[in-house]
Amino acid sequence: MPYISIRVAGSLTKDQKQEIVKQVTQTMKDVAEKPESATYIVFDEVSRENWAKGGQLLA
């Protein structure tokens, strides 16, 4: 059973999440031969003020 965690800075729309879920699930099916029904995906949307890159906060 694949468990996929997707962490992003900021937020995604419901439509964006649905498209990501569709494509990631299909990739797991095509490449790893995992059934769609066994693939779990969790989104973790982190506020940009809690995310940093290159020594600077993104917000």
C-alpha positions in Angstrom: 0.0 0.0 0.0 1.7 3.2 -1.1 1.4 6.2 1.2 2.5 9.4 -0.5 2.9 12.6 1.4 3.0 15.9 -0.6 4.2 18.9 1.3 3.8 22.4 -0.3 4.5 25.9 0.8 1.2 27.8 0.7 -2.1 26.3 -0.3 -3.5 24.5 -3.3 -7.0 24.7 -4.7 -9.3 21.7 -4.6 -9.0 21.4 -8.4 -5.2 21.4 -8.2 -5.2 18.7 -5.5 -7.6 16.6 -7.5 -5.4 16.8 -10.6 -2.2 16.0 -8.6 -4.0 13.0 -7.0 -5.1 11.8 -10.4 -1.7 12.0 -11.9 0.3 10.6 -9.0 -2.1 7.7 -8.6 -1.8 6.9 -12.3 2.0 7.1 -12.1 2.0 4.6 -9.2 -0.3 2.3 -11.2 1.8 2.6 -14.4 5.3 2.5 -13.0 5.0 0.6 -9.7 2.0 -1.6 -10.7 0.1 -0.5 -7.5 -3.7 -0.6 -7.7 -5.5 2.7 -7.5 -7.5 1.5 -4.6 -4.4 1.0 -2.5 -2.7 4.4 -3.1 -3.1 6.9 -0.3 -2.1 10.6 -0.7 -1.9 13.2 2.0 -1.4 16.9 1.4 0.4 19.0 4.0 0.0 22.7 3.2 2.5 24.7 5.2 2.1 28.4 5.7 4.8 30.3 3.8 5.8 32.0 7.0 6.8 28.6 8.4 8.9 27.6 5.3 12.4 28.9 4.5 14.8 28.6 1.6 18.3 29.9 1.4 18.2 31.3 4.9 15.0 33.4 4.2 11.4 32.8 5.1 9.2 32.5 2.0 6.7 35.0 3.4 
